[in-house]
Every structure is written in structure tokens, then in C-alpha cells.
Amino acid sequence: MAQSLFHKPRDFGHAGVKENLQQKRIHLVSAQVDALPGKQVTTDPDEVLLERIARGDMAAVSALVSRKLPRLLSLGRRMLNDPAEAEDVAQETLVRTWKQAATWVPGKARIDTWMHRVALNLCYDRLRRRKDSVSPDDVEIIDDAAGPSVQLEQAQTAQALQKALAQLPERQRTAITLNYFQEMSNIEAAAVMGVSIEALESLLARARRTLRTLMSEKSVIPGSTGAGR
């Protein structure tokens, strides 16, 4: 039977054995290169977007904005209690991220962690420049499906919580914001703040005690279920 043009018979002769050994050596060298300490293997999905942004891909810019803007705005509002300032912080964070794209070192840090650090530092700068106390105007969106009395209660609770948050020391407020409102685990929040897990848990514990006092235990205390995450 004639051999198919698309199925070359396997050569088990000297040449075939030599070729097979050569291919095995190539695979072995490739595996050794992949295992080198300097070679970074990343699992951060944001790095793909950052690489595309570095190449001038505007679709990647839009994707990053869609992915990060809501969380950055939420962080800014919780820290600053000012929607306009929160927008400025979010915008500046995104701009700095775009500028960082060309020089980003894959695997060095998670992009989301880095962006939160930038946003927090911008918030801290604005808080330090303030001379007047913060006005708690930022109220959580109320459930439209609830009845008028429930909506009123939710609004009052949200206002009380925002006032209480504004009275927390800066680092305690940061810990609560990251852990509860940003829904970060203790490990993630500690990484953003640059502290140990134990230090973060201490900040959370003190923040919750203060909030309980300020809120007179009239609402759920943020982060009460977050320690196990």
C-alpha cells in the first residue's frame, strides 16, 4: 500500500535516533530556561492589559478603566467623603498606571495592589492638606426596591456610618475601607498598606470597637465577617 503524503513513515534507523535525542535535548534546555530564578511567571490578569497599553492599545485602556474605575472611586469616596476629590484621585491613579505600563516589571507586584497604594497615597496627601473637618456627604445608594420607611432607615444608617468612618484615625479608616468596602482579604489589605497581617487585624479590631461606640450598635459593623477571608 502506498504511503500517504501526509504521514511520513517513522525512521527507526541511526538518523531517526539521533534526531529524537536532539529534540529531547532541546525540550530539556527549554524546561531549564523556564525554571531559571530570573524568569517571572505571572498569574496577574491585569498585566496582560498593561502590556497592551504599553503598545498603545486604546481598547486595553478602556478595558482597564472599566475594570478599575468603580473600585477606585469607591475607595476615594470612603477615604475623602468627597465625590469630586474621589474622581480626581481615581483619574490620577489611572494616569500614573498608564505611565507605568512601559516600565512595569512582570511578577514584581500585583497591579491591583500597586494601584490601591497609589490611590491611598493620593488620598493621604489630600487629607493632610485639609484644614476643615470632612463633611460626610457620601451616602451609600439605597435599595430602590425597599419601601419608603426602609429606605429612610438605610439612608440614616449610611449617614451615621459615614460620619463614624470620618472620625476614625487615618490608618484604621484605611483598614476598614480596604477590608470591608473594597472586599479585600486580610492578606490583600495588609499588602496594600504595607503592614503585617497581625498589624492589620489590630487596626481592624480597634476600628470596629470605635465604630461600635460611635454607632451605638444601631447598625452592622463593617468587617465583622471579614477576618476569616
N, C-alpha and C positions, 0 to 999 in steps of 0.2 A: 504494500500500500504506500502510495506517495506521501511524503511528509508535508504537512500544512506549512504554507509560507509564514504563518503567524506563530508557529510552535517549533522553535529550533530545538533539535534533539540535544539533551544534556551531554556534555563531554566529560566522561569519567577518566580521561587519559591524563597524562602528565600536565598538559596545558590547563586542563579544567581544574585540577587540584591546585595548581599554582595560583590561578585566578581566584579560586574560592578562599584560599589563605590570605590573599591580598585584600579581598573585601572584608574579611574578618578583622584584619589589622586596621583598616580604615574605620570600621564601626567602633573598635576599641579605642582608638585615638579620639574619635568624636565624643565618646562617653566620658573619657578622661578630661577633655576640654570643658564639657558641660559641668563637671564636678569641681572645677577649679574654684578656690575661695573667692576670687575676684569677680566671678561671673554671677550676676544677680538674676534670680528668677522671681518675677513679681506676680502676685495674685491680686493686685490692686486694679480694679476695672477702670478707675479714673485715669490711670497712666496711659491707657490707650487713647483717650480723648486728648490728654496733654501732648502726646506725641503728634497727633494730627493737628492740634493748634499750632505747634512749633513749625509745622509745614505750611501754615497759612490756611488751614481748612476752616472756613467760616461755619460750615454745618456742625463741626465739632464745638465751636464756640457757643453756638445756640444750644447744643445738647448739654454742655456744661452749665450754662446759665439755668436751663430748665431743671437740671438735677440739683443744683446747689443754692439757687437764689432763695427759695422758700425757707430753707433751714437757716441761712444767713440772716434773713430778715427777722425770723423768729428770735434768734439769738440776740440780735441788736435791740429789738423791742424789749426783751426781758431785761437786758443789762442797762439800757438807757432810758426806757419808758418814753421814748420819743420816736414816732414813726418816721419822721423826716431824717433824723440823725441815723436811724437804723438803715434807711435806704442808702445814705451816704457811706456807711460802714460796709454794707454789702457790695456796693459798687466798687469801692476802693479795694476790697478784698479780691474781687473778680479781676480787676485790672492788674493787681500785683501777681495774681496767678498766671495771667496771660504772659506777663513779662518774664515770669519764672520758667515758662514752658521750654524755652530754647536751652536752658542750662540745667534742667531738672535731672537729677541722678536717680535712675530707677532703683527701687528697693531700699533707698535710704530712709524713707519715711512714707507713711500713708498720706496721700494728697488731702484727704478729708481732714485728717488731724492737723496738717500744716495750715490749711485754710482756716480752721477754727482758731488756731493760735493767732494767726494774723488778725482775724476779726476781733478776738478778745483784746489783743493789744491796742487795736484802734479804739475799742470801747473804753479801755482803761485810760487812754490818752484824753478822750473827751470827758470822762468823769473827773479826771484830775483838773481839767480846765474850768470846770463848773464852779460858780460861786454860790449859786442859789440851789436850794433843795430841789430834787426831782419831783415833778408833778405826775402822779400816776394816771395818765390819760389812756394808757393802752389797756383795753379790756378785751378779754377773750371773746371770740364770736359765739353768740348764743344759739342754742339749738332752736331753729325755726319751727320744728315740729312740736315743741313743747307749748303748753298753754301759757297765757299771759302771766299768771302768778308764778309759774315755774321759771319763766324767762326772767322775771324781775328778781327772783331769788338767785338765779345764776349770775345775773349782772352784778348784784350786790356782793356775792361771794367773790366774783372775779375782781371787782374793785378792791375789796378788802385784802385779797391775796396779793394784788399788785402793790398796794400800799405797804403791806408787810414785807414783800420782797425788796422794795426800795429802801427799807430800813435795815436790811441785813448788811453786815460788813462785806466788803467787795468780794473777797475770796469765797465766803460762804454762799453769796448770791450766785457766783460763778459755778460752784459745785452743784447747787440745786438746779440751776438752769441747764447745765450740760446733762446731768443725770436724769432729770425728770422731763423737762420741756423739750430737750434735744434727743431724749430717749437713748442716751449713750449708756453703755455698761460702765461699771466702776473702772475697769481696765482702760477703756477708751477715754473716759473723762480724766483719769489720772494722767494719761499720756498727753492730752491737750494742755492740762495745767502744769505739766512738768513736775508732778509730785508722786510720791509713793501711793500705793493702794491704801495703806494704813492712814496716811495723812488725809487722803480724800474722804475716807469713811469718817474720820474725826470731824472734818469740816461739815459733812452731811449731817452728822449727829447733832452738832451744835446748831446748825441752821434749822433743823427740824424742831429742836427744843425752843428756839427763839420764835419760830413761826407759830408753834402751838400757843405760846404765850400771847403773841400779838393777835392771833386769830380767835383766841378764847375758845379754841376747839369747836368752832362753828362749821368748819369745812374740812375736807380731806386734806391731809398734809402731803405736799409733793414729795415723791421719792420714797414713800413708806413701803413700796413693794419693789424698789429698785436695787436693794442691796444684794439680792440673790442673782441678779443678771450677770 
